[in-house]
Amino acid sequence: MQDFGSAVWQALGLVASFDRDLLEIVLLSLRVSLTAVLAAGLVGLPLGAVLAVLRFPGSGLLVVLLNAMMGLPPVVVGLVLYLLLSHAGVLGPLNLLYTPTAMIVAQAVLVTPIIAALARQTVADIRGEYREQLQVLGVSRRTEVATLLWDARYSLLTAMVAGFGRAIAEVGAVIIVGGNINHVTRVMTTTIALETSKGNLALALGLGMILLSLTILVNAAVQGLRATAARTAYA
């Protein structure tokens, strides 16, 4: 086990020197999480908007399930995907297990309900403000969904940023389907867990510093987007 003080200095050195191994892990983490959030947004934003606008038998149950899925246990998601992607699983022939693609799928599954639920609430709130105008104009449901999504774009970007914060911090599901393979599927969270258990605190702390910085930036972005949305609303 390294001395904590020396480990901190070594960690700062790794970050300042753009250590190749550290940079590789960070870039893979960003690629996986950003792709997962983009995929989750393509599904979650329209889904949330449709649930906010349309009323049909079972829509209330879908909303309840969607809200419940915001708390999906990552290890359960990882286990289910592992069973599907393993050689004996339905998706086994695709050979996706222990690849970055499997990690993207895992993060997307976890983030989609979060984005969809936040989008549903956001669109529902805005729809309450514009319902009479939309009724007078006689727009179709499809046009209404598209209009509300555009009008709520800043608030919906907040949902996307929140989803990214959830994805980048994920460890349980990605370590199951990714395998934490060096130079292949090793991301920040899984590397921190591994290197800490090995006693290599320098690399773990360096990645922890970067992950914490990203978390702070994500929260700052959320606050900035909320302020922009508020100024737009009152403009």
N, C-alpha and C positions, 0 to 999 in steps of 0.2 A: 504493500500500500504506500502510495506516495505521500510525502508531507503536503498538507493542504496549501500552505503558503507557496511552496515551490510549484505545486500543481497549477495554482492560479496564474503565476507568472508565465509558466510554460503555455498555458491555455491562451493567455493574451498574445504570446509570441506566435502561436499557431494562427490565430485570427489575423494579427497584423501582417504576417508574412504570406497570407493567402495559401496556407499549406495545401498541397495538391490533393491529398486524401480527404481533408476536411472540406475543401471546395467541391470535390466530386460528390460527397454526401449531401451537401447543402443544395447543389444544383439538381440532384435527383429528387430530393424532397420537394423542391419547388415545382419541378416538372410534374411529379405525381399529383401533388395537391391542387395545383392550378388546373390541370386537366380534369381532375375529379370534380372540382367546383364548377367548371364550365359545363361538364356533362350534367351535373346535378341541376344547374340553373336552366339548362335547355328543357329539362323535364319538370322541375319544381315550380318555376315561375308561371308557365301556362296552367299547370295543374292547380296551383293555388288560386289563380285568377278565375278559372272556371268554377271552382268550388265556391268562390265568393259571389259569383254572378248567377249561376244556375241553381235552380231548386228542382230536384227530382227524387223519386223514392230511393232512400238509402243515402242521400247526400249528407244528412246529419251524422249517420254512422261513419261515413268516410272521413268526416272532419274529426270525429272522436278518435278514430284509428290513426289519422295523420298526426294529431297532437300526441298520442301515445307513442308513436314511432320516433318522436324526437328524442326519446330516452332509450333507444335501442342499445342493448349491451354490446359493445364492440366485439368482445370475445365470442358471443353467440353468432353475430354476423360473420365473423371470421371462420367459425366452425362450419356454418351452413355453406359458405362459399367454398371452403376446403372440400367438403363432401361433394359439392357439385363439380368442382374443377379437378378433383383427383382422377386418376386413371380409371377408377371404377365408377366415377360419377357421370352424370348426363353430359356434362361439358368437357369431359376428360379428353376426347379426341382433339380439342383445340390446343392442348398443351400450354395452358395459360398459368398453371400453378407455378409458384416461385418465379414469377416474372413481374416487372413493374406494372404490366397491364392488370394483373390480378389485384395489385395494391390499389390501382386507380378505381377498379370496380368496387372494392371494399369501402374505400373512402366515399365514393359517389353514393353508395347505398346508405351510408350513415348520414351524409349531408343533405341528400334530397328531401327527406321529411322536414328538416329544419328550414330549408329555403322555402319549401312549399307552404308550410304552416305560417311562416312570417309573411310570405307573399299574400296568402289568403286574408290574413288580418289587415294588412296594409290596403289591399284593394277593396275590401269590405268597408273600411273606414272612408276611403275616398269616394266610393260609390254612394255612400249615404249623403255626401255633400252634393253630388252631381246627378242624383237619381231623377229629379224633376226635369232637368235640362235634357237628359238622355231620353226620357219618355216623350217630351215635347218634340224632339227631333226624330223620334221613331226609328232609332238605329237598331240594327240587328244585334243579336247576342254576340256574334263573332266580332262585329265592329266595336261593341261595347267593351268586350274583353281587351281588344287591342288598344283602344283608347285609354282605358284605365291603366293598363300596363305602362303605356308611354307617359301618362301623367304622373304616375308614381315611380318613375325611373330612379330618382335619387334615393328614395326610401328602399326600393328594391335592390339597389346597389349595396345598401347597408346590409341587407339580408345575405347577399353574395359574399361580402367581406366577412360577415359573421360565420358563414359556412366555411370560408377559407381558414379562419382561425380554428375552427373545430377540426378541419381536415389535417392541417399541418401539425397539430398536437396529438394525432391519433397514433396509438402504439399497439393495442390489443389485436385488432383485426389484421393489420398489415404484417405483423410479425408471424401470424398464422399462415396467411396465404402467400407472403413474400419470402419467408424463410430466413430473412436477415443475412443474405449471402453477400460476402464481400465483393465490391465492385459490380454487383448486379442488382441487389434489392436492399441495400443497406441505406436507410434514411436516418434523419437526425434522431428521432425518438428511439428507434430500435438500437441505434449505435450507442446512445447514452446509456440505455439499460444494459447492453452487453459490456461496454467498456467499464462501467461502474462495478459490475460484478467481477471483472478481471482485475480491478484495482488501477486501471489506467485513467486516472482522474483528469489528466491534462486534456486529452481529446474529448472526454465527456463534458468537462467544464467549458471548453471552447465551443462545442456544439450547443451547450446549454445557454451560453451567452448570446449566440446567434438566434436561437429559438426564442429566448426572452425578448430580444430586440424586435424580432418579427411580430411577436405578440403585442408589444407596445405600439409598433407601427400600425398594426391592424386596428387596435382600439382607437388610435388617433385618427385613422382613416374613417372609422365609423362615426366618430364625433364630428369630423369635418363634413361628411356626407349629410349627417342630420342637420347641421347648421345650414348647409347649402339648400337642403329641402325646405327648411323653415323660411329662409329668405325668398325662395321661389314661390312658396305658398302665399307670402304676404306682399309679393311684388305686384 
